[in-house]
Amino acid sequence: MGLFARIKNQVSKYWLRRMGIKLSFGVNAIPKNGRMVLEEGTSIHSRIMKFHELRVGARTYIRSGSELLNVREIGRFCSISNNVVIGQSRGEQGHPMSWVSTYPFQVDLAVPDVPNPDAGGVRIGHDVWIGRDAMIMEGVSIGTGAVIAGRSVVTRDVPEYAVVAGIPARLIRYRHSPELASRLLESRWWDIHEADLKKMPMNDPASFLESIKKQRPAKYRTCILTKSSWHRVE
């Protein structure tokens, strides 16, 4: 990394911290043609990023060692542990099985790349907890309130408030009854500011749903980042 790139990276990290955002590796980690839209309070420690555009909601954190590949959206208040891979390719990208060899000769030789079908970027709702070493395949949607157990491989969509585990991941149970889950989704509690949420009875969903009626939606600061620029959304 050249001197100018290092200075730019440090300046961007300082500016982001003033916005209440932590991007450990700075804008240099963003793909060349990539774009990030981040709300305040996000904390991202991922070095490997290969998405085209990614939106991450307020207070979501992503621990070190994770890979953000074919992913489009991660909601608010998500907890993503270490070494999680989001958007793993399902195809033969880089290792064409119909060729003479699966070795990636096309990377070094003047051979046209084998197109990889776009299965769509991963979409993750709000309040999702993903355990250590989990892998989410491209094209999957994770519903709000879902829990992905550590070391699981998620190959299909996960419903709201579902708990899944295994290889491939299968439904274990739901966090709440259908009625309570529906009320929580309808409340859109993740739109309330964190400071107000901390004053509410989070350990008692029924009481929480009563008290949330008195709260107003938050206005989280948002910024747009590329490898070469960063600015706040007004």
C-alpha positions as CSV (number, residue, x, y, z in Angstrom):
1,M,0.0,0.0,0.0
2,G,1.4,3.3,-1.1
3,L,1.8,6.4,1.1
4,F,-1.2,8.2,-0.4
5,A,-3.4,5.1,0.1
6,R,-2.3,4.8,3.7
7,I,-3.1,8.4,4.4
8,K,-6.5,8.2,2.7
9,N,-7.3,5.0,4.7
10,Q,-6.5,6.7,8.0
11,V,-8.4,9.8,7.1
12,S,-11.5,7.8,6.2
13,K,-11.3,5.7,9.4
14,Y,-11.1,8.9,11.5
15,W,-14.0,10.4,9.6
16,L,-16.1,7.2,10.1
17,R,-15.4,7.1,13.8
18,R,-16.8,10.6,14.1
19,M,-19.9,9.2,12.4
20,G,-20.1,6.5,14.9
21,I,-18.9,3.8,12.4
22,K,-16.0,1.5,12.7
23,L,-14.5,0.0,9.5
24,S,-11.4,-1.7,10.7
25,F,-9.6,-1.9,7.4
26,G,-10.8,1.4,6.0
27,V,-12.1,2.1,2.6
28,N,-9.1,0.3,1.0
29,A,-11.0,-3.0,1.9
30,I,-13.9,-2.0,-0.3
31,P,-13.9,-3.6,-3.8
32,K,-12.8,-1.4,-6.7
33,N,-16.3,-0.9,-8.0
34,G,-18.0,-1.6,-4.8
35,R,-20.2,0.7,-2.7
36,M,-21.3,0.6,1.0
37,V,-24.2,2.4,2.6
38,L,-23.7,2.3,6.4
39,E,-25.8,3.6,9.3
40,E,-24.2,4.9,12.4
41,G,-23.0,2.4,15.1
42,T,-22.0,-0.3,12.6
43,S,-18.8,-2.1,13.3
44,I,-17.2,-4.2,10.5
45,H,-13.9,-6.0,10.9
46,S,-14.0,-7.9,7.6
47,R,-11.0,-7.6,5.3
48,I,-12.4,-9.7,2.4
49,M,-15.1,-7.9,0.6
50,K,-16.3,-8.8,-3.0
51,F,-19.8,-7.4,-3.2
52,H,-21.1,-4.8,-5.7
53,E,-23.3,-2.8,-3.2
54,L,-23.9,-3.5,0.4
55,R,-26.2,-1.8,2.9
56,V,-25.7,-2.4,6.7
57,G,-28.1,-1.2,9.3
58,A,-27.4,0.6,12.6
59,R,-25.6,-1.1,15.5
60,T,-24.9,-4.3,13.4
61,Y,-21.4,-5.7,14.1
62,I,-19.4,-8.2,12.0
63,R,-16.4,-9.8,13.7
64,S,-12.9,-10.4,12.3
65,G,-12.2,-13.2,9.8
66,S,-15.6,-12.9,8.1
67,E,-16.0,-12.6,4.3
68,L,-18.6,-10.4,2.7
69,L,-19.0,-11.8,-0.8
70,N,-22.3,-11.8,-2.8
71,V,-24.3,-9.9,-0.2
72,R,-26.6,-6.9,-0.7
73,E,-28.2,-6.1,2.6
74,I,-27.8,-6.6,6.4
75,G,-30.3,-5.1,8.7
76,R,-30.1,-3.3,12.1
77,F,-28.9,-4.9,15.4
78,C,-27.4,-8.0,13.8
79,S,-24.7,-10.0,15.6
80,I,-22.3,-11.7,13.1
81,S,-19.5,-13.7,14.7
82,N,-16.0,-14.5,13.6
83,N,-15.1,-16.3,10.4
84,V,-18.6,-16.1,8.9
85,V,-18.8,-16.3,5.1
86,I,-21.8,-14.5,3.5
87,G,-22.6,-15.1,-0.1
88,Q,-20.5,-18.1,-0.9
89,S,-20.8,-19.1,-4.6
90,R,-22.8,-22.2,-5.5
91,G,-21.3,-22.6,-8.9
92,E,-17.9,-23.6,-10.4
93,Q,-16.5,-20.1,-10.2
94,G,-12.8,-20.5,-10.8
95,H,-12.9,-24.3,-10.9
96,P,-14.8,-25.4,-14.0
97,M,-15.5,-29.1,-13.6
98,S,-16.2,-29.7,-17.4
99,W,-12.7,-28.6,-18.3
100,V,-9.6,-30.9,-18.5
101,S,-8.7,-29.8,-15.0
102,T,-10.4,-28.0,-12.1
103,Y,-7.2,-26.1,-11.5
104,P,-7.8,-22.3,-12.2
105,F,-5.7,-22.1,-15.4
106,Q,-8.0,-19.3,-16.7
107,V,-6.6,-17.0,-14.0
108,D,-3.1,-17.1,-15.4
109,L,-3.7,-17.8,-19.1
110,A,-5.4,-15.9,-21.8
111,V,-8.5,-18.0,-21.5
112,P,-12.0,-16.5,-21.3
113,D,-13.5,-16.7,-17.8
114,V,-16.3,-19.2,-17.3
115,P,-19.4,-17.1,-16.4
116,N,-20.8,-17.6,-13.0
117,P,-24.6,-17.5,-12.9
118,D,-25.8,-14.6,-10.7
119,A,-27.8,-16.3,-8.0
120,G,-28.5,-13.0,-6.3
121,G,-27.0,-11.4,-3.2
122,V,-27.7,-12.5,0.3
123,R,-30.3,-10.4,2.2
124,I,-30.3,-10.5,6.0
125,G,-33.1,-9.0,8.0
126,H,-32.9,-7.2,11.4
127,D,-31.9,-8.7,14.7
128,V,-30.2,-11.8,13.1
129,W,-27.5,-13.7,15.1
130,I,-25.0,-15.7,13.1
131,G,-22.6,-18.0,15.0
132,R,-18.9,-18.5,14.4
133,D,-17.7,-20.2,11.2
134,A,-21.2,-20.3,9.6
135,M,-21.5,-20.1,5.8
136,I,-24.4,-18.5,4.0
137,M,-24.7,-19.5,0.3
138,E,-25.4,-16.9,-2.3
139,G,-29.1,-16.1,-3.1
140,V,-30.3,-16.9,0.4
141,S,-32.6,-14.6,2.5
142,I,-32.4,-14.6,6.3
143,G,-35.5,-13.4,8.0
144,T,-35.6,-10.9,10.8
145,G,-35.0,-12.4,14.3
146,A,-33.4,-15.6,12.9
147,V,-30.5,-17.4,14.6
148,I,-27.9,-19.3,12.6
149,A,-25.9,-21.8,14.7
150,G,-22.1,-21.8,14.5
151,R,-20.6,-23.9,11.7
152,S,-23.9,-24.2,9.9
153,V,-24.1,-24.1,6.1
154,V,-27.3,-22.3,5.0
155,T,-28.4,-23.3,1.6
156,R,-32.0,-22.1,1.6
157,D,-34.1,-19.2,2.9
158,V,-34.6,-18.9,6.7
159,P,-37.9,-17.7,8.0
160,E,-38.4,-14.9,10.6
161,Y,-37.4,-15.9,14.1
162,A,-36.3,-19.4,13.1
163,V,-33.4,-21.1,14.7
164,V,-31.4,-23.3,12.2
165,A,-28.3,-25.5,12.6
166,G,-26.4,-28.2,10.7
167,I,-24.9,-29.0,7.3
168,P,-27.1,-28.2,5.5
169,A,-28.9,-26.0,8.1
170,R,-32.3,-27.3,9.1
171,L,-35.0,-25.8,11.3
172,I,-34.6,-26.6,15.0
173,R,-37.3,-24.4,16.4
174,Y,-38.7,-20.8,16.5
175,R,-37.7,-18.2,19.1
176,H,-41.3,-17.1,19.7
177,S,-44.8,-18.2,19.1
178,P,-46.3,-17.2,15.7
179,E,-48.5,-14.6,17.4
180,L,-45.6,-13.0,19.3
181,A,-43.3,-13.1,16.3
182,S,-46.0,-11.4,14.2
183,R,-46.4,-8.6,16.8
184,L,-42.7,-8.0,17.0
185,L,-42.4,-7.7,13.3
186,E,-45.4,-5.4,13.1
187,S,-43.8,-3.2,15.9
188,R,-40.7,-2.5,13.8
189,W,-38.8,-2.0,17.1
190,W,-35.5,-1.8,15.3
191,D,-36.5,1.6,14.0
192,I,-36.3,2.9,17.6
193,H,-33.0,4.4,18.7
194,E,-30.7,2.2,20.8
195,A,-30.6,4.6,23.7
196,D,-34.4,4.3,24.0
197,L,-34.4,0.6,23.6
198,K,-32.0,0.1,26.5
199,K,-34.6,1.8,28.8
200,M,-37.3,-0.7,27.8
201,P,-38.0,-4.2,29.2
202,M,-36.2,-6.2,26.5
203,N,-36.4,-9.3,28.7
204,D,-40.3,-9.2,28.7
205,P,-41.6,-9.1,25.1
206,A,-45.2,-8.5,26.1
207,S,-44.3,-5.5,28.3
208,F,-41.9,-4.3,25.6
209,L,-44.6,-4.3,23.0
210,E,-46.8,-2.1,25.2
211,S,-44.0,0.4,26.0
212,I,-42.9,0.7,22.4
213,K,-46.1,2.4,21.5
214,K,-44.8,5.5,23.2
215,Q,-41.5,5.6,21.2
216,R,-40.7,7.6,18.1
217,P,-38.6,6.2,15.2
218,A,-34.9,7.1,15.3
219,K,-33.1,9.1,12.6
220,Y,-29.8,7.3,12.2
221,R,-27.0,9.0,10.4
222,T,-26.0,7.3,7.1
223,C,-22.9,7.5,4.9
224,I,-22.0,6.2,1.5
225,L,-18.5,4.8,0.9
226,T,-16.5,3.8,-2.1
227,K,-12.8,2.9,-2.3
228,S,-12.0,6.6,-3.2
229,S,-14.7,8.6,-1.5
230,W,-17.0,8.9,1.5
231,H,-19.8,11.3,2.4
232,R,-22.8,11.6,4.7
233,V,-26.4,11.2,3.3
234,E,-28.4,14.3,4.2
